[in-house]
Structures are given as structure tokens and as C-alpha cells.
């Protein structure tokens, strides 16, 4: 082994800093590239040919394509992201409300309402019993 061996302490501190910075910038650029591609597909105002053009531009010339896309449509990216997050939150809230039931209808409220219906004579005793079992289980 006549060659030289580079040890960890032979790597200068500034060199380690620059290496970490370039890796960090590379990762940020990859994340930005994926966000641009997702935004291209998410935009409902953009036509199919427009989406195709932007996608080809970002794939063929990735650095320039992402840079131009962020400059040209960057403000809309934030608005579309907020709208998507808001829609997801509303969908989750609606699902939770449907699953948990509406706020004023607990089992006791339903039983009281069912009892009133039976007292008026609108349902029979066995219909009342079936509905009561359904509410309790």
C-alpha cells in the first residue's frame, strides 16, 4: 500500500461544511421538484396541454424548469396548497361529525323522542322495542 490514506481528521472543517451544505441544497431542490410536479397536477385552472408543457419543461431542464415555474406560478402554489389543506380538513371534520353523530342527538334524546312517538300512538310497542334495541346497541 504505497498510496496515501485520507483519514477523517485530514478533511478540513470548511470542506465538511461545504459538503453538508451541498447535500442540504440538493435535498431541498429534490423536495421542491416534487412539490412543483404535484402542483402541476393539482392545478385545475391549467389545461391538459399546459400541464404537459410544464411537466416536460421540468423533466427535460429540471433546474431551469423548476426555477421558471416557481417564478411564474409560485404565488398560486401557496394558494392551491392552502385550498387543498382546507378541503382535507373540512372532509375530516365532516367525517368525524358523521361518525360521532350530530351534537344534539345522544342516545337519551333519541329514546325520549321515541317514547313521545309511542305515546302519540304513531308506532306500536314492538316497533318501539326494536327501535330501542337499535339505539342501545
RASULVEN-V144049 format. One line per field, one symbol per residue. ss: DSSP state (H for helix, E for strand, C for the rest). psi: psi as a letter, one per 30 degrees, with the letter a starting at -180 (. if undefined). burial: + if it has 16 or more other C-alpha atoms within 10 Angstrom, else -. A space follows every 10 residues. Layout:
BEGIN
ss: ???
psi: ???
burial: ???
END
This chain:
BEGIN
ss: CCCCCCCHHH CCHHHHHHHH HHHHHHHHHH HHHHHHHHHH HHCCCCCHHH HHHHHHHHHH CHHHHHHHHH HHHHHHHHHH HHHHHHHHHH HHHHHHHHHH CCCCCCHHHH HHHHHHHHHH CCCCHHHHHH HHHHHHC
psi: iflkkkleff jleeeeeeee eeeeeeeeee eeeeeeeeee ffjffkleee eeeeeeefee ieeeeeeeee eegeefeeee eeeeeeeeee eeeeeeeeef llefileeee eeeeeeeeef gflleeeeee eeeeef.
burial: ---------- ---------- --------+- --+--++-++ ---------- +--++-++-- -+--+++-++ ------+--- +--------- ---------- ---------+ +--++----- -------+-- -+-----
END
